[in-house]
């Protein structure tokens, strides 16, 4: 290549770069003018999300006033306690299908499968012990099968349903 060809290349390359810079500037100006025409609408969901993000995580309670505020906060937390699962239904089949089957159908984390041979040594413990294990957890099974919203009665009917399935 000669020096003349090099100059010609640099001149054309520089013109392309200048053209790209001008094009970018035009796009920025157009985008800013379009953005300036948009009106922000009130979005209640955005306002709620913002207030939740800005809400305090905890509180500091000191002295008598703090003790009263702490008692009020505890009462509020107790009132906001989760509802009982499945609207308090005592249908053992429903509870089993929605809470227990996910582990007991496949044997996840060592859960006994729903075949009589897997339950032989457990059946000797009796119904009360089986219900207590389901409530408190045993082995890899978490308390209440991982569903803290299940009541004791719901656990008892689901255990009874499971035992009926074995017969």
Backbone torsions as a table, in degrees:
resi	resn	phi	psi	omega
1	UNK	NA	145.0	179.6
2	UNK	-97.4	169.8	-179.6
3	UNK	-63.7	-34.1	179.8
4	UNK	-65.6	-40.7	178.4
5	UNK	-66.5	-38.1	177.4
6	UNK	-62.1	-45.9	179.3
7	UNK	-61.9	-42.1	-179.9
8	UNK	-61.8	-44.1	179.0
9	UNK	-62.3	-47.5	-179.2
10	UNK	-61.7	-39.7	179.6
11	UNK	-63.9	-46.1	179.9
12	UNK	-67.0	-41.9	178.8
13	UNK	-62.2	-42.1	178.5
14	UNK	-64.2	-38.9	179.8
15	UNK	-65.7	-40.3	177.8
16	UNK	-63.3	-45.0	178.5
17	UNK	-61.0	-45.1	178.4
18	UNK	-61.6	-41.8	177.9
19	UNK	-61.1	-42.2	178.5
20	UNK	-65.6	-38.7	178.7
21	UNK	-65.7	-43.3	178.6
22	UNK	-63.9	-43.7	179.1
23	UNK	-60.7	-42.3	178.0
24	UNK	-62.4	-42.9	178.3
25	UNK	-61.3	-41.3	178.6
26	UNK	-63.2	-43.2	179.2
27	UNK	-61.9	-41.6	179.7
28	UNK	-63.4	-44.6	-179.9
29	UNK	-63.2	-44.2	179.2
30	UNK	-63.5	-43.6	179.8
31	UNK	-62.6	-41.9	178.9
32	UNK	-65.8	-38.1	179.7
33	UNK	-69.5	-37.4	177.1
34	UNK	-67.1	-43.2	-179.7
35	UNK	-62.7	-36.5	179.6
36	UNK	-66.3	-22.2	-179.0
37	UNK	-85.5	-16.6	-178.6
38	UNK	-74.7	139.5	174.6
39	UNK	-104.8	131.1	178.5
40	UNK	-77.2	127.2	179.2
41	UNK	-92.8	153.3	176.4
42	UNK	-72.4	127.7	-179.2
43	UNK	-121.3	105.4	-178.0
44	UNK	-60.1	-35.2	-180.0
45	UNK	-64.7	-38.2	178.2
46	UNK	-65.9	-40.0	178.8
47	UNK	-65.4	-41.1	179.0
48	UNK	-65.1	-44.8	179.8
49	UNK	-61.8	-40.1	178.9
50	UNK	-64.1	-43.8	-179.4
51	UNK	-67.2	-34.1	176.8
52	UNK	-67.0	-38.5	178.9
53	UNK	-67.4	-33.0	-176.2
54	UNK	-90.1	-7.7	-179.2
55	UNK	-65.9	144.2	179.3
56	UNK	-66.1	146.1	-179.3
57	UNK	-79.8	-35.4	-179.1
58	UNK	-151.0	-178.7	-179.7
59	UNK	-134.9	161.2	176.8
60	UNK	-111.5	123.8	-178.1
61	UNK	-117.5	124.2	-179.9
62	UNK	-136.5	143.0	175.9
63	UNK	71.1	-167.7	-178.9
64	UNK	-63.6	-43.4	179.5
65	UNK	-61.8	-42.5	178.8
66	UNK	-64.7	-37.7	178.8
67	UNK	-63.1	-41.7	178.6
68	UNK	-66.5	-41.5	179.3
69	UNK	-65.8	-38.7	179.0
70	UNK	-65.3	-39.8	178.1
71	UNK	-64.6	-40.8	178.7
72	UNK	-65.1	-40.5	179.0
73	UNK	-65.4	-39.4	178.9
74	UNK	-66.0	-39.7	178.1
75	UNK	-65.3	-38.3	178.6
76	UNK	-66.5	-40.5	179.0
77	UNK	-65.9	-38.2	178.6
78	UNK	-66.5	-35.9	178.8
79	UNK	-69.0	-28.7	-179.0
80	UNK	-91.7	14.4	-179.7
81	UNK	-60.1	149.1	-177.8
82	UNK	-63.3	149.3	178.0
83	UNK	-73.1	163.8	177.8
84	UNK	-71.5	140.7	-176.0
85	UNK	-59.5	147.9	173.8
86	UNK	54.0	37.1	179.1
87	UNK	54.8	32.4	177.3
88	UNK	75.9	13.6	-178.4
89	UNK	-59.1	139.2	176.0
90	UNK	-109.0	29.4	176.0
91	UNK	-85.1	105.3	-177.0
92	UNK	-58.6	-36.4	179.5
93	UNK	-65.5	-42.9	178.8
94	UNK	-62.8	-47.0	-178.5
95	UNK	-64.2	-42.7	178.7
96	UNK	-60.3	-49.4	-177.2
97	UNK	-61.6	-38.4	-173.9
98	UNK	-92.6	-17.8	-175.9
99	UNK	-125.0	-37.9	-170.4
100	UNK	-98.5	-34.4	-171.4
101	UNK	-62.0	-31.0	-176.5
102	UNK	-58.4	-30.1	177.7
103	UNK	-99.6	-42.7	-173.0
104	UNK	-76.4	-15.5	177.3
105	UNK	-81.2	-27.4	-177.2
106	UNK	-116.5	-6.5	-179.7
107	UNK	76.9	29.4	-178.4
108	UNK	-60.1	136.0	176.6
109	UNK	54.1	32.1	176.7
110	UNK	83.7	10.8	177.8
111	UNK	-64.5	135.1	-179.7
112	UNK	-67.0	134.0	177.5
113	UNK	-68.1	162.9	-177.3
114	UNK	-86.2	56.8	172.6
115	UNK	-127.3	144.2	-173.2
116	UNK	-56.4	-37.7	-176.6
117	UNK	-63.9	-29.2	-179.8
118	UNK	-75.1	-15.9	-174.9
119	UNK	-109.7	1.9	-174.6
120	UNK	-54.2	-52.2	-177.7
121	UNK	-72.4	-24.1	-179.9
122	UNK	-77.9	-34.1	-177.6
123	UNK	-64.8	-28.1	179.3
124	UNK	-65.7	-23.2	-179.1
125	UNK	-72.0	-25.0	179.6
126	UNK	95.1	161.6	-176.1
127	UNK	-61.1	-43.3	-177.4
128	UNK	-60.8	-41.9	179.8
129	UNK	-67.8	-39.6	178.7
130	UNK	-64.0	-42.1	178.6
131	UNK	-66.3	-42.6	179.0
132	UNK	-61.3	-40.8	177.6
133	UNK	-64.2	-38.9	179.0
134	UNK	-67.4	-36.9	-179.7
135	UNK	-72.4	-45.5	-174.3
136	UNK	-91.2	-16.4	-176.6
137	UNK	88.6	151.5	178.8
138	UNK	-153.5	138.0	-177.5
139	UNK	59.7	-128.2	-179.9
140	UNK	-84.3	-8.9	-180.0
141	UNK	-74.4	123.5	178.2
142	UNK	-73.8	161.2	176.8
143	UNK	-53.4	138.6	179.2
144	UNK	57.4	27.3	178.6
145	UNK	62.8	22.9	-179.2
146	UNK	85.1	0.7	179.3
147	UNK	-111.1	88.8	-177.5
148	UNK	-64.4	-15.2	-178.3
149	UNK	-87.5	1.7	175.8
150	UNK	-80.7	133.8	177.2
151	UNK	-81.2	166.0	178.1
152	UNK	-60.1	-39.7	-179.5
153	UNK	-64.7	-39.8	179.0
154	UNK	-65.0	-39.2	178.0
155	UNK	-65.4	-41.1	-179.2
156	UNK	-62.7	-43.5	-179.7
157	UNK	-70.9	-30.7	178.2
158	UNK	-71.8	-37.2	176.0
159	UNK	-64.4	-42.5	178.3
160	UNK	-62.1	-40.3	177.7
161	UNK	-62.2	-43.3	-179.9
162	UNK	-63.4	-40.3	180.0
163	UNK	-68.6	-34.6	176.0
164	UNK	-65.5	-32.8	178.5
165	UNK	-64.9	-27.6	-177.1
166	UNK	-77.1	-22.0	-175.9
167	UNK	-82.0	NA	NA
